[in-house]
Amino acid sequence: MAVVDSYNKAQTVARTLGIQTSITPLTITEETQKGSPGPFLVASLDTSSTSGTPIEPGQLEIKATVTGTYIS
């Protein structure tokens, strides 16, 4: 969706500047950033537990930035 959005914005800018020819992507770059690490559990030294590996519910946030360069 971000790539399509960047293309649409480039078309809008080109039309605003009076450029009537079609535009072509020259480069498209994506940068992703994972959210900050969440809390973690410290391993217990008690090996008598039979509960296995605990699984904690949570969320993982990933942000992405798309940069596009277009020519006409």
N, C-alpha and C positions, 0 to 999 in steps of 0.2 A: 504494500500500500504506500509506503514512503517513497518508493521509486516512482510510482505513478503520480503521486502528489508533486514530486519535484519536477516531473515532466510538465504537468499541468501549470505549475507556477512559472516555469520557463516559457511556456507558450504565452501565458498572460503577459509577462514582461515583454516578450518579443512583439506581440500585437500592440501593446501600449507604446512601444518605441517606433511603431510603423513598419515593422519587419513582417512581410507577407509570405516569405518562403517558409517551408517546413524546417523544423529544427531537428538536429541529430545529436544524440548523446556522444560526447567525446570521452568522458570518463565518469564512472559512478563508483563511489567509495562508500563502504559501510564500516562504521566503527561501533563496536558493542562494548557495553560496560555492565558487568554483573554488579548487583547490589552489594552492599557491605556484608561481610560474613556475619552470619547470625550466631546466637549463643551455641556453645558446644558443651557436651558432657565430658567430665574428667573421668577417666577409667578408674574404677574402684579396685582396690587391692584384694577385696574379698572375692575369692574364686569359688566359694561354695554356692553361689547363686545359680539357680537353674532357669532363670527367666530369659536368658538369651540376650541378644542385642536390642536395647530399647530404640524405638523409632518415635521421634517427636514430630508432631504436625507443625507445619510452618509454610512460609511463602518464600519464593525466590523471585526477585525482581531483576529483569534484564532491560536495560535501556539501549537503544540503537540510534545512531545519527547517520543519515544518508546525505552525502554531498555529491551533487551532479554538476558537470560542466557540459554545456550544450553549444553547438555551433549551427549557423544557418547557411 
